Amino acid sequence: MASKKVFLRRKTIDNFLPEVVRAEATMKLSSVFVNRQPLKGFDPKDEKKYLNGILDVDPDNHDWPKYSKLFWAELSIKVGFEGVELEVGMNDKGDPIQIMDWINYNFAVRHPHVALSEEEMNSQYTKRFYIQDISKDEMKKNLKIQSKKDADKEFIKISSDKRRMAWVLRLMSSMNPDIMSREQIENSLYDLKEKDHKKFFNIVSDKHLEMKAEIEEMVSAGILRKIGNQTIFIDEILGDTLEDTIIHLKDKKNSGKLTILRAKLKELAV
């Protein structure tokens, strides 16, 4: 037996009533009609499987469609402040541990007023309920923690290399690391990492980090120009995108051009 519990929760009621009254209020997740038929939680095959024993007739009875339609039309779930706990796990035979919870869950998941997360509910006006899966929430939280740990590891690696820190800083911000001390670069980069660790990790682990930083530095120095996504040297388009520009400059037949660009950059740095 594998127990699994989720919660059906409602949107916070926001009106002129006292907070205590609003907290105690319940909302009903009731039937809706789709193509003149009540919304069903299952396809016909699963409906017969899970509603067998719930309805007053057997699936083979000619009145099954009538009883089924009435069941879904009358189905309603009261959702209070604390939500409704639903057991959606299966027993060793593969059957629902709590059949009505399983029916209510599948009805809710298909309901147009129910979102699969609180974020989705808050972003869509028509959504008034959401499914909270604690196990999924914990997994998402842990993935975020692991992602932040990966960023922290990369920060520690590059913190001993001022040049690499400068590359990342240049790509993450409009700051000019050339006029900053090592401590300023490190402090600024740390703040940027804390603000957006995913962006930091993607930049620092990019295999074209050095080339991208060089191109950005050349643009800042006026050696290269940007028009939209295009990168231009004098009147020549090096690439329609940053990726195209990198491919162009890394091509062996363009090595002389890259040498000239680097020499110009070095002249300006003197």
KEVO-996119 format. One line per field, with one value per residue (C-alpha): residue in three letters; chain; x, y, z. Coordinates in Angstrom, 2 decimals. Layout:
BEGIN
residuo: (ALA	...);
cadena: (A	...);
X: (X	...);
Y: (Y	...);
Z: (Z	...);
END
This chain:
BEGIN
residuo: (MET	ALA	SER	LYS	LYS	VAL	PHE	LEU	ARG	ARG	LYS	THR	ILE	ASP	ASN	PHE	LEU	PRO	GLU	VAL	VAL	ARG	ALA	GLU	ALA	THR	MET	LYS	LEU	SER	SER	VAL	PHE	VAL	ASN	ARG	GLN	PRO	LEU	LYS	GLY	PHE	ASP	PRO	LYS	ASP	GLU	LYS	LYS	TYR	LEU	ASN	GLY	ILE	LEU	ASP	VAL	ASP	PRO	ASP	ASN	HIS	ASP	TRP	PRO	LYS	TYR	SER	LYS	LEU	PHE	TRP	ALA	GLU	LEU	SER	ILE	LYS	VAL	GLY	PHE	GLU	GLY	VAL	GLU	LEU	GLU	VAL	GLY	MET	ASN	ASP	LYS	GLY	ASP	PRO	ILE	GLN	ILE	MET	ASP	TRP	ILE	ASN	TYR	ASN	PHE	ALA	VAL	ARG	HIS	PRO	HIS	VAL	ALA	LEU	SER	GLU	GLU	GLU	MET	ASN	SER	GLN	TYR	THR	LYS	ARG	PHE	TYR	ILE	GLN	ASP	ILE	SER	LYS	ASP	GLU	MET	LYS	LYS	ASN	LEU	LYS	ILE	GLN	SER	LYS	LYS	ASP	ALA	ASP	LYS	GLU	PHE	ILE	LYS	ILE	SER	SER	ASP	LYS	ARG	ARG	MET	ALA	TRP	VAL	LEU	ARG	LEU	MET	SER	SER	MET	ASN	PRO	ASP	ILE	MET	SER	ARG	GLU	GLN	ILE	GLU	ASN	SER	LEU	TYR	ASP	LEU	LYS	GLU	LYS	ASP	HIS	LYS	LYS	PHE	PHE	ASN	ILE	VAL	SER	ASP	LYS	HIS	LEU	GLU	MET	LYS	ALA	GLU	ILE	GLU	GLU	MET	VAL	SER	ALA	GLY	ILE	LEU	ARG	LYS	ILE	GLY	ASN	GLN	THR	ILE	PHE	ILE	ASP	GLU	ILE	LEU	GLY	ASP	THR	LEU	GLU	ASP	THR	ILE	ILE	HIS	LEU	LYS	ASP	LYS	LYS	ASN	SER	GLY	LYS	LEU	THR	ILE	LEU	ARG	ALA	LYS	LEU	LYS	GLU	LEU	ALA	VAL);
cadena: (A	A	A	A	A	A	A	A	A	A	A	A	A	A	A	A	A	A	A	A	A	A	A	A	A	A	A	A	A	A	A	A	A	A	A	A	A	A	A	A	A	A	A	A	A	A	A	A	A	A	A	A	A	A	A	A	A	A	A	A	A	A	A	A	A	A	A	A	A	A	A	A	A	A	A	A	A	A	A	A	A	A	A	A	A	A	A	A	A	A	A	A	A	A	A	A	A	A	A	A	A	A	A	A	A	A	A	A	A	A	A	A	A	A	A	A	A	A	A	A	A	A	A	A	A	A	A	A	A	A	A	A	A	A	A	A	A	A	A	A	A	A	A	A	A	A	A	A	A	A	A	A	A	A	A	A	A	A	A	A	A	A	A	A	A	A	A	A	A	A	A	A	A	A	A	A	A	A	A	A	A	A	A	A	A	A	A	A	A	A	A	A	A	A	A	A	A	A	A	A	A	A	A	A	A	A	A	A	A	A	A	A	A	A	A	A	A	A	A	A	A	A	A	A	A	A	A	A	A	A	A	A	A	A	A	A	A	A	A	A	A	A	A	A	A	A	A	A	A	A	A	A	A	A	A	A	A	A	A	A	A	A	A	A	A	A	A	A	A	A);
X: (0.00	1.36	-0.45	-0.30	-2.20	-2.90	-5.01	-7.74	-7.50	-9.53	-8.55	-8.45	-11.75	-11.13	-14.11	-15.44	-16.30	-14.18	-11.13	-12.55	-15.74	-13.79	-11.54	-14.53	-16.31	-16.48	-16.57	-18.15	-16.48	-19.61	-20.48	-20.12	-21.53	-19.38	-21.18	-24.47	-23.07	-21.82	-18.03	-16.79	-13.66	-12.95	-13.14	-15.95	-13.73	-12.37	-15.79	-17.22	-14.23	-14.35	-18.08	-19.02	-20.46	-20.93	-23.94	-27.12	-26.84	-24.18	-22.09	-23.87	-27.32	-29.01	-29.73	-26.01	-25.65	-28.61	-27.26	-23.75	-24.96	-26.90	-23.89	-21.55	-24.22	-24.78	-21.12	-19.97	-16.94	-17.01	-13.64	-12.96	-10.01	-7.83	-8.73	-9.81	-7.36	-7.63	-6.05	-4.98	-2.70	-3.23	-3.29	-1.24	-3.84	-3.64	-7.00	-7.63	-7.21	-10.12	-12.43	-14.41	-11.21	-9.92	-13.15	-13.13	-9.47	-9.96	-13.06	-11.10	-8.08	-10.33	-12.41	-11.89	-11.90	-9.05	-5.34	-2.52	-0.59	-1.19	0.90	-1.28	-4.44	-3.21	-2.25	-5.62	-8.82	-11.06	-9.22	-10.67	-9.14	-5.82	-4.30	-1.45	0.83	3.15	5.58	5.88	6.30	9.10	10.76	10.59	12.03	14.88	15.65	15.90	18.25	20.44	20.48	21.63	24.30	25.62	25.86	27.67	30.19	30.93	31.30	33.89	35.77	36.04	36.56	40.28	40.44	39.90	39.84	37.02	35.07	35.38	34.04	30.96	30.38	30.53	27.91	25.63	25.58	26.48	29.37	32.89	35.24	38.27	37.85	36.99	39.20	39.26	37.19	34.60	34.29	33.87	31.36	29.30	29.32	28.24	25.25	24.27	24.54	22.30	19.77	19.63	21.61	20.24	21.46	24.84	25.22	24.23	26.78	29.67	29.25	28.90	31.66	31.85	32.16	35.50	34.47	31.13	32.87	35.40	32.66	30.80	34.01	34.67	31.15	31.58	34.90	33.33	35.39	32.26	28.74	25.40	22.32	19.55	21.03	23.60	27.27	29.11	32.81	33.17	30.69	30.87	28.15	29.95	26.72	22.97	23.04	25.64	25.97	26.57	29.23	31.03	30.99	32.36	35.21	36.18	36.39	40.08	39.81	38.81	41.65	43.37	40.28	40.04	43.73	43.08	40.07	42.05	44.94	42.59	41.13	44.60	45.58	42.62	43.49	46.99);
Y: (0.00	3.41	6.25	9.65	12.71	15.95	18.95	20.74	24.36	27.45	30.97	33.39	35.23	38.95	41.14	43.49	40.73	40.29	38.05	35.47	35.17	34.87	32.19	30.08	30.43	27.51	27.44	24.69	23.05	22.07	20.46	22.32	21.33	20.70	20.25	19.94	17.13	17.35	17.30	13.79	12.84	9.76	8.45	5.87	2.86	4.19	5.55	2.03	0.77	3.33	4.10	0.41	-0.04	3.69	3.97	2.01	0.10	-2.07	-0.78	-3.21	-1.91	0.13	2.86	3.31	6.47	8.10	7.33	8.36	11.69	12.38	11.48	13.95	16.63	16.47	16.09	18.95	19.36	21.83	23.52	25.48	27.55	24.49	22.80	19.22	16.37	13.71	10.28	9.45	6.49	2.95	-0.33	-3.41	-4.44	-1.13	0.08	3.44	3.38	5.82	5.54	8.78	10.75	9.32	10.26	13.78	14.24	13.25	15.44	18.38	17.90	18.13	21.01	24.35	26.25	24.19	24.89	22.42	24.91	28.02	30.05	28.96	29.81	33.30	33.98	33.02	34.83	31.81	29.56	29.56	26.35	24.55	21.14	21.17	18.16	18.35	15.81	17.83	21.05	19.48	18.20	21.65	23.20	20.69	21.27	24.99	24.28	22.03	24.68	27.30	24.95	24.41	28.19	28.55	25.88	27.68	30.99	29.48	28.08	31.38	33.60	32.84	33.94	37.68	37.37	34.81	36.81	39.83	37.84	36.76	40.20	41.77	39.36	39.63	43.41	46.74	47.18	47.70	45.36	47.13	50.05	47.90	46.33	42.57	42.97	45.11	42.56	39.68	41.54	42.67	39.20	37.65	40.00	39.16	35.44	35.79	37.74	35.24	32.07	30.34	33.08	33.09	29.33	29.36	32.07	30.72	27.20	28.36	26.81	30.07	32.25	33.82	34.56	36.04	38.27	39.37	40.27	42.23	44.05	44.89	46.27	48.37	49.67	50.61	48.13	46.19	47.51	45.96	46.56	44.45	40.99	41.54	42.08	44.34	45.09	48.27	47.38	43.60	41.61	38.97	37.25	37.73	36.39	36.15	32.43	33.11	35.68	33.18	30.54	33.11	34.25	30.74	29.60	29.04	30.97	34.05	33.75	36.80	38.91	37.74	38.62	42.14	42.60	41.45	43.73	46.72	45.83	45.53	48.96	50.60	48.93	50.42);
Z: (0.00	-0.99	0.67	-0.96	0.14	-1.65	-0.71	-2.61	-1.48	-2.27	-3.16	-0.24	0.02	-0.27	0.62	3.30	5.79	8.96	8.59	11.02	8.97	5.71	7.21	8.26	4.92	2.53	-1.26	-3.30	-6.24	-8.11	-11.40	-14.66	-18.02	-21.07	-24.40	-22.49	-20.37	-16.77	-16.45	-15.67	-13.77	-15.87	-19.40	-19.99	-19.24	-15.93	-15.00	-15.05	-13.10	-10.29	-10.07	-10.00	-6.50	-6.05	-8.34	-7.70	-10.98	-12.57	-15.50	-17.86	-16.89	-19.62	-17.02	-16.26	-18.43	-16.66	-13.17	-14.20	-15.55	-12.35	-10.18	-11.90	-12.09	-8.33	-7.30	-5.10	-2.83	0.07	0.52	3.69	4.90	5.62	2.35	1.78	2.27	-0.44	-0.23	-3.79	-3.10	-4.32	-2.41	-3.28	-5.86	-7.66	-6.42	-4.73	-0.95	-0.60	-3.59	-3.01	-2.49	-5.76	-7.55	-6.09	-7.00	-10.64	-10.85	-9.42	-11.71	-14.78	-13.47	-15.29	-11.97	-10.50	-11.02	-10.47	-8.33	-6.27	-8.72	-11.63	-9.69	-8.83	-12.43	-13.92	-13.04	-13.74	-11.29	-7.76	-6.38	-6.64	-5.95	-3.45	-3.73	-0.72	-2.18	-5.40	-3.43	-1.40	-4.56	-6.18	-3.02	-2.95	-6.63	-5.90	-2.98	-5.14	-7.88	-5.39	-4.03	-7.57	-8.04	-4.70	-5.72	-8.98	-7.16	-4.83	-7.85	-9.72	-6.65	-6.82	-10.46	-10.93	-14.70	-14.74	-12.17	-14.44	-17.40	-15.48	-13.99	-17.44	-18.77	-15.74	-15.45	-17.02	-14.58	-15.90	-14.01	-15.55	-13.14	-10.10	-7.48	-6.97	-3.80	-5.59	-8.38	-5.95	-3.76	-6.75	-8.28	-4.98	-4.79	-8.35	-7.62	-4.59	-6.64	-9.53	-8.89	-12.02	-14.32	-12.57	-12.94	-16.62	-17.39	-15.34	-16.75	-20.37	-22.50	-24.47	-21.37	-22.36	-25.93	-24.89	-22.35	-24.96	-27.43	-24.75	-23.83	-27.49	-27.84	-24.71	-26.06	-29.40	-31.41	-32.32	-32.76	-31.93	-34.04	-32.63	-32.24	-34.98	-34.16	-36.61	-37.16	-39.23	-42.02	-41.76	-40.00	-37.95	-36.94	-36.74	-33.16	-30.43	-31.13	-34.85	-33.96	-31.71	-34.47	-36.94	-34.69	-33.64	-37.26	-38.08	-41.33	-39.31	-36.79	-38.25	-37.69	-34.08	-33.59	-34.91	-32.61	-29.58	-30.50	-30.70	-27.33	-25.85	-27.26	-25.57	-22.27	-22.26);
END
